[in-house]
């Protein structure tokens, strides 16, 4: 079970597995920031619109990043955020990427949904991804010298972005730690047949096709119609296990963002009018 933390009015969750190894990280809630309205209050997106068609201000977003990063002991100038495009690119960050994806006045990273940080970057401490139902995944080596942050929507999930992130690590697979954060749960994530078919194809390619059906829950909407609900957390967990990471190294929050819209931004629960919350992991210096 993840631990709920509060620091200076900012609430975030942490993974017991990452905590055990002293990895600084947090899956932040929507609370403790400066934004208002549909973006209330720790919103980190300048791209999402509220019910009136307006965007949050870049000033608010930068301050919200500063608040969240401060809770973990760092600053925007020493962090990098992904430019998320629902694909499977994972980029290695360099010192020249400082504050990109964090400070709206700077050029964004190239389109990517995962970031990787190691000892080659000396001026960057932390990686950030933002979500509002998609899956935030934080990975670290046990020594904390290599870390990764991943945004996995269903498209990124079936494109196997989590494995691409894990492949970046130079340590043994037994030494990779993974925390799968709050996201929309199987209780709420109704999907079309294209999602089922994409998972089926990926799992067949991975040699775990027999697990496909267990990643979904069938929901009868009427006598002639059956829909499916997808378990994105579990799909990503199975991909990590298939890659070779021990099950005991993988933590899953089990928190559904749609069920807990009071604590997290949720695209589905809000009808598409919400901010995004941030998940952060820091490298051990």
C-alpha positions as CSV (number, residue, x, y, z in Angstrom):
1,X,0.0,0.0,0.0
2,X,1.3,3.4,-1.0
3,X,1.9,6.0,1.8
4,X,0.1,9.3,1.8
5,X,2.4,12.2,2.8
6,X,1.8,15.9,3.4
7,X,4.4,18.6,3.5
8,X,3.7,22.3,3.7
9,X,0.1,21.7,2.5
10,X,1.2,19.6,-0.5
11,X,-0.1,16.0,-0.6
12,X,1.7,13.2,-2.4
13,X,1.9,9.4,-2.3
14,X,5.1,7.3,-2.1
15,X,5.9,3.7,-2.9
16,X,7.2,1.5,0.0
17,X,9.6,-0.3,-2.4
18,X,11.2,2.9,-3.5
19,X,11.2,4.3,0.0
20,X,13.0,1.2,1.2
21,X,16.0,2.1,-1.0
22,X,15.9,5.8,-0.1
23,X,14.7,6.9,-3.6
24,X,13.2,10.4,-3.4
25,X,9.9,10.5,-5.3
26,X,6.3,11.4,-5.2
27,X,3.0,10.9,-7.0
28,X,1.3,14.2,-6.2
29,X,-2.3,14.9,-5.7
30,X,-4.2,17.9,-7.1
31,X,-4.0,19.8,-3.8
32,X,-1.6,22.4,-2.6
33,X,-1.1,24.6,-5.7
34,X,-2.1,28.1,-6.9
35,X,-4.4,27.3,-9.8
36,X,-8.2,27.8,-9.6
37,X,-11.4,26.6,-11.2
38,X,-11.2,23.3,-13.0
39,X,-7.5,23.4,-12.5
40,X,-7.8,23.6,-8.7
41,X,-5.0,23.6,-7.6
42,X,-1.7,21.8,-8.3
43,X,-2.1,21.7,-12.0
44,X,1.0,21.3,-14.2
45,X,-0.5,21.5,-17.7
46,X,-0.7,24.6,-19.9
47,X,-2.5,22.7,-22.7
48,X,-5.7,21.5,-21.1
49,X,-8.8,23.7,-21.3
50,X,-11.4,24.3,-18.6
51,X,-15.2,24.4,-19.2
52,X,-15.0,27.9,-20.4
53,X,-12.3,27.1,-23.0
54,X,-9.5,28.8,-21.1
55,X,-6.0,27.5,-20.3
56,X,-4.2,27.8,-17.0
57,X,-1.6,30.5,-16.9
58,X,2.1,29.6,-17.5
59,X,2.9,31.5,-14.3
60,X,0.6,29.2,-12.3
61,X,2.0,26.1,-13.8
62,X,5.6,27.0,-13.1
63,X,4.8,27.9,-9.5
64,X,2.9,24.6,-9.1
65,X,6.0,22.7,-10.4
66,X,8.1,24.7,-8.0
67,X,5.8,23.8,-5.1
68,X,5.9,20.1,-5.9
69,X,9.6,19.9,-6.6
70,X,10.3,21.9,-3.4
71,X,8.5,19.2,-1.4
72,X,11.1,16.7,-2.6
73,X,14.0,19.1,-2.0
74,X,14.7,20.3,-5.5
75,X,13.8,23.2,-7.9
76,X,12.5,23.6,-11.5
77,X,16.0,24.5,-12.8
78,X,17.2,21.1,-11.8
79,X,14.3,19.1,-13.3
80,X,13.0,18.0,-16.7
81,X,9.5,17.3,-17.9
82,X,8.4,15.1,-20.8
83,X,6.5,16.4,-23.8
84,X,3.9,13.7,-23.9
85,X,2.5,12.5,-27.2
86,X,1.1,9.0,-26.4
87,X,3.9,7.1,-28.1
88,X,6.8,5.0,-26.7
89,X,9.9,7.2,-27.0
90,X,12.1,7.4,-23.9
91,X,14.8,10.1,-24.0
92,X,18.0,10.3,-22.0
93,X,18.2,13.8,-20.6
94,X,21.3,16.0,-20.6
95,X,22.4,19.1,-18.7
96,X,21.2,21.1,-21.7
97,X,17.7,20.0,-21.0
98,X,17.5,21.8,-17.6
99,X,14.0,23.0,-16.8
100,X,12.6,22.0,-20.2
101,X,9.1,20.8,-20.0
102,X,8.9,22.6,-16.6
103,X,9.3,26.2,-17.4
104,X,6.7,27.1,-20.1
105,X,9.0,29.9,-21.5
106,X,11.6,27.3,-22.6
107,X,11.5,25.0,-25.6
108,X,9.9,21.7,-24.8
109,X,11.7,18.4,-25.2
110,X,11.1,16.5,-28.4
111,X,8.0,14.4,-28.3
112,X,8.4,11.7,-25.7
113,X,6.5,9.9,-23.0
114,X,9.5,8.7,-21.0
115,X,12.6,10.3,-19.6
116,X,15.8,8.6,-18.4
117,X,18.5,10.2,-16.1
118,X,21.9,8.9,-15.1
119,X,25.3,10.1,-14.0
120,X,26.1,11.8,-17.3
121,X,23.8,14.7,-16.4
122,X,25.2,16.7,-13.4
123,X,22.9,19.7,-13.3
124,X,19.6,17.7,-13.2
125,X,18.2,16.0,-10.2
126,X,14.6,15.1,-11.1
127,X,12.3,13.8,-13.8
128,X,8.6,14.7,-14.1
129,X,5.6,13.2,-16.0
130,X,2.0,14.5,-15.8
131,X,-1.2,12.5,-15.9
132,X,-5.0,12.7,-15.5
133,X,-6.0,9.0,-15.7
134,X,-3.0,7.6,-17.7
135,X,-0.4,5.6,-15.8
136,X,2.6,7.3,-14.2
137,X,5.5,4.9,-13.7
138,X,8.6,5.7,-11.8
139,X,11.7,3.4,-12.1
140,X,15.0,3.4,-10.3
141,X,18.1,1.3,-9.9
142,X,18.6,0.2,-6.3
143,X,21.5,2.5,-5.9
144,X,19.4,5.5,-7.2
145,X,22.0,6.5,-9.8
146,X,19.7,5.8,-12.7
147,X,16.0,6.8,-12.7
148,X,13.2,7.0,-15.2
149,X,9.7,8.5,-15.4
150,X,7.1,7.2,-17.8
151,X,3.7,8.4,-18.9
152,X,1.7,5.4,-20.2
153,X,-1.7,5.9,-21.7
154,X,-3.3,2.9,-23.5
155,X,-1.4,3.7,-26.7
156,X,1.9,4.0,-24.9
157,X,1.1,0.9,-22.9
158,X,0.5,-1.3,-26.0
159,X,3.6,0.3,-27.6
160,X,5.5,-1.2,-24.6
161,X,6.9,2.1,-23.4
162,X,7.6,0.6,-20.0
163,X,9.9,-2.0,-21.4
164,X,11.7,0.6,-23.5
165,X,12.3,2.6,-20.3
166,X,13.6,-0.5,-18.4
167,X,16.0,-1.3,-21.2
168,X,17.8,2.0,-20.6
169,X,19.1,0.8,-17.3
170,X,22.7,-0.5,-17.1
171,X,22.2,-2.4,-13.8
172,X,21.0,-6.0,-13.6
173,X,17.3,-6.5,-14.0
174,X,17.1,-7.7,-10.4
175,X,18.2,-4.2,-9.3
176,X,15.5,-2.3,-11.1
177,X,12.7,-0.9,-8.9
178,X,9.3,0.1,-10.3
179,X,6.4,2.0,-8.8
180,X,3.1,2.2,-10.8
181,X,1.1,5.2,-9.5
182,X,-2.5,6.3,-9.3
183,X,-4.4,6.0,-12.6
184,X,-7.8,5.1,-13.9
185,X,-8.7,1.6,-12.6
186,X,-10.3,-1.4,-14.2
187,X,-13.4,-0.3,-12.2
188,X,-13.8,2.8,-14.4
189,X,-11.8,2.3,-17.7
190,X,-14.2,1.2,-20.3
191,X,-12.5,0.6,-23.6
192,X,-13.2,-0.3,-27.2
193,X,-12.3,-3.5,-29.0
194,X,-9.2,-1.9,-30.5
195,X,-7.6,-1.7,-27.0
196,X,-8.3,-5.4,-26.4
197,X,-6.9,-6.4,-29.8
198,X,-3.8,-4.3,-29.3
199,X,-3.0,-5.9,-25.9
200,X,-3.7,-9.3,-27.3
201,X,-1.3,-8.7,-30.2
202,X,1.4,-7.4,-27.8
203,X,1.0,-10.2,-25.3
204,X,1.1,-12.8,-28.0
205,X,4.4,-11.3,-29.3
206,X,5.7,-11.4,-25.7
207,X,4.7,-15.1,-25.3
208,X,2.2,-14.3,-22.6
209,X,-1.0,-14.4,-24.7
210,X,-2.7,-16.6,-22.2
211,X,-2.8,-13.6,-19.8
212,X,-4.6,-11.3,-22.1
213,X,-8.2,-11.9,-20.9
214,X,-7.2,-11.4,-17.3
215,X,-6.2,-7.8,-18.1
216,X,-9.8,-7.0,-18.8
217,X,-13.2,-7.2,-17.1
218,X,-16.3,-7.9,-19.1
219,X,-19.3,-5.6,-18.4
220,X,-22.7,-6.6,-19.8
221,X,-24.6,-3.4,-20.8
222,X,-27.5,-5.3,-22.2
223,X,-28.4,-8.8,-23.4
224,X,-26.8,-8.2,-26.8
225,X,-23.8,-6.1,-25.8
226,X,-20.7,-6.8,-23.7
227,X,-18.1,-4.1,-23.2
228,X,-14.6,-4.4,-21.7
229,X,-12.8,-2.5,-18.9
230,X,-9.0,-2.5,-19.0
231,X,-6.6,-2.8,-16.2
232,X,-3.7,-0.5,-17.4
233,X,-1.7,-0.9,-14.2
234,X,-1.7,-4.7,-14.4
235,X,-0.9,-4.7,-18.1
236,X,2.2,-2.6,-17.4
237,X,3.1,-4.8,-14.4
238,X,3.0,-7.9,-16.5
239,X,5.2,-6.2,-19.2
240,X,7.8,-5.4,-16.5
241,X,7.7,-9.0,-15.1
242,X,8.0,-10.4,-18.6
243,X,11.1,-8.1,-19.1
244,X,12.7,-9.9,-16.2
245,X,12.1,-7.5,-13.2
246,X,11.2,-9.6,-10.1
247,X,7.6,-9.2,-8.9
248,X,8.8,-8.1,-5.5
249,X,10.5,-5.1,-7.1
250,X,7.2,-3.7,-8.5
251,X,4.8,-1.6,-6.5
252,X,1.2,-0.8,-7.6
253,X,-0.8,2.0,-5.9
254,X,-4.2,0.5,-6.6
255,X,-5.7,4.0,-6.5
256,X,-8.2,4.9,-9.2
257,X,-8.1,8.5,-10.3
258,X,-11.6,8.5,-11.6
259,X,-13.0,7.1,-8.3
260,X,-10.9,9.7,-6.4
261,X,-11.5,12.9,-8.4
262,X,-11.5,14.7,-5.0
263,X,-7.7,13.9,-4.8
264,X,-6.5,13.5,-8.4
265,X,-7.3,15.1,-11.7
266,X,-9.3,12.7,-13.9
267,X,-10.0,13.3,-17.5
268,X,-12.9,10.8,-17.6
269,X,-14.5,11.8,-14.3
270,X,-14.4,15.5,-15.2
271,X,-15.8,15.1,-18.6
272,X,-12.5,16.2,-20.1
273,X,-12.2,19.5,-18.1
274,X,-9.4,19.1,-15.6
275,X,-5.7,19.8,-15.0
276,X,-3.0,17.2,-14.7
277,X,-1.1,16.1,-11.6
278,X,2.6,15.5,-11.5
279,X,4.7,12.5,-10.6
280,X,8.4,13.0,-9.8
281,X,11.5,10.9,-9.2
282,X,14.9,12.2,-8.2
283,X,18.4,10.7,-8.8
284,X,20.6,10.0,-5.9
285,X,23.5,12.5,-6.0
